Amino acid sequence: TIFSKQAELSLGDKQVSLLDTPGHEDFSAEMERTLQILDYAVLIISGADGIRGHDETLWKLLERYHIPTFLFINKMDQPGTDKEALKTQIGARFGSHCLDFSGNTDSSAFMEEAALCDEQLLEKYLETGEISREDIAGLIRERKLFPCYFGSALRHEGIKTFLEGLDIYT
């Protein structure tokens, strides 16, 4: 988008104010002003284009302002998109603590990956074999873990899972 918009919505039992800011790099100053009031951010990445330089700039700004961030990789319905290649690119550019939340988050493999994001949580996981949703929400809040969701907004694919994740982990 190139215009800022605000929307109010219900997410589970939460009332959410969504601030949609310009994604175009010519409007970065307007987006950066908004960062100062956010509790969480959703960074939209084009699955068709992959991570671009401007996405990295936004990622650094979110880091500077210490904003917990969810990633939604959009346009996964377009020909030529490769989820595994995108996951590799995200890990290389944004770090290994960006985990795919669009699959089974109750699996032991997922829990182990999440536990590796924090030493204390890893100890808990090794002792009990489990970590809670609250533990994961804490990692997200502390910017130690970044949930990644894959889908297509145009085709409403992955949106329900993404919104459920926002509700659970915020």
N, C-alpha and C positions, 0 to 999 in steps of 0.2 A: 504494500500500500504506500501511498505518498501522503495520505491525510491521517491525522490522529483522530481516533474515535474512542468513545467510552461506551461500555455496555454493562448492565447489571444483570446477573443471572444467579440462579440457585444451582448449587453443586452439592448434591446430597443434602445435608442439613446446614450447609454454609451458604452465606450470601457473598458473592464474588463480584468485585469490580474489575472488569477486563479493560485494560488500556491498550488499545491497538496503536502502535506507533509506526511511523514510516520505516520500511525495510530498505528503501533505496538509499544508497550512500550519500546522495546529494542532500538528504534531510537528516543526517546523523546528529546534528546539534539538537534538533527537536526530540529525537529519541533519547539522547543522553540526559536531557533535562528531566525526563520521565523516570529515569533509573533511580533517582534520589528518593522516590516515594514507594517503590515496589517492595512487596514481601517476597514474591517469587517471580521468575521470568520464564517465558516459553520462547525458546529460540527456534524459529522455523528454518529448516534447511531444505533446499530443493534436492530431492533424490535424483532428479534428472541431471542437475548441474554439479552435484557434490559440493564440498566445502570450497567457498570462494574467499578471496582475500578479505572482503568486507565482513563475512561471517566470523573470521578470526579476529577482526577489529572489535566486533560486538562481543565476542567471547572474552576478550581482554578487558573491555569496559565492565562487563558483568562481574568479572573477577575483581577489578579495582573497587567496585561498589559492594562487594561481598554479597551478591544476590544469588540465592539458591536458584538453580536453573534446570528446567526440563527441556529436552529437545524433542521436537516432532519433525521427523524426516518425511516430507510431503512428496507428492507426485510419484509414489512408488508404482503406480499403475502405468507409467509411461514406458514405452519400449526401451530396452537397453539399461534399465536400472538394475543394479546388482546389490542386494542387501548386504551380503558378506563383504563385498568390496567397500561399501559405504561404512560399515562397522569398522573395518580396518582403517579407513581414512579418518574417521572420527577419533579412533584411539590414537592414531599417530599425531593428529593436529590438536586435539583437545585433552588427551590423556587417557590412561587405561581405566579411569574410574567412571567412564561413560558406559553404562550397561544397558543392554537390550531388555526393556520391560514389556515388550509386546508379546512375549511368549509366556512360559510357565514360571512365575515368580515364586512358586512354592517348591520347586525342585531343589534337590541338594546341590546340584551344580550351580544354580543361580545363587543360592544362599552362600555357598563357598566364595563365589566371585564377589558378592556384596561384603562378606566378612573381611576379605582382603583389603578393603578400603580403610580399615581402622584397626589398629593393634589390639585395643581392648575388646572390640567386637569379635576379632579373630579368636582371642582367648576364650571368650564366651562360647563361640561356635564350636571350637575344638572340645570344650568341656561338655556341652549339652547337645551338639548336633543341630541346633536350631538358632534362628534369630527371628525377632518379632517384626511386625510391620512398624511398630513404634521405633525400633532400632534403626530400621531403614529410613523412616521419616527423619530421625535425628541426623543420620549421615547426610541426607539431602539438605536439611536446614543448615548444617555446618559446612556445606560445599565439599564434602568428601566423596559424594556419589552423585552422579548425574543421570537420571533416567532418560532413556531414548525410546521413543515410540515411532513406529513406521506405519505409513498408511497413505491414503489419498483423500484429501479434504473434499475434492470435487465429487468423488464417488462414495463418500461417507465410509470409507474403509479405515479401520483403526481408530476412528474418532471416539467410539463408545469406550474402548479400552483405555484410550488416552484420558478421557474425562473421568473415568473411574479411578485411574491412577492419581490424577490431581486431587480427587476427593480423598482418597485413602492416605496419601503421603504428604498432604499439606495441613 
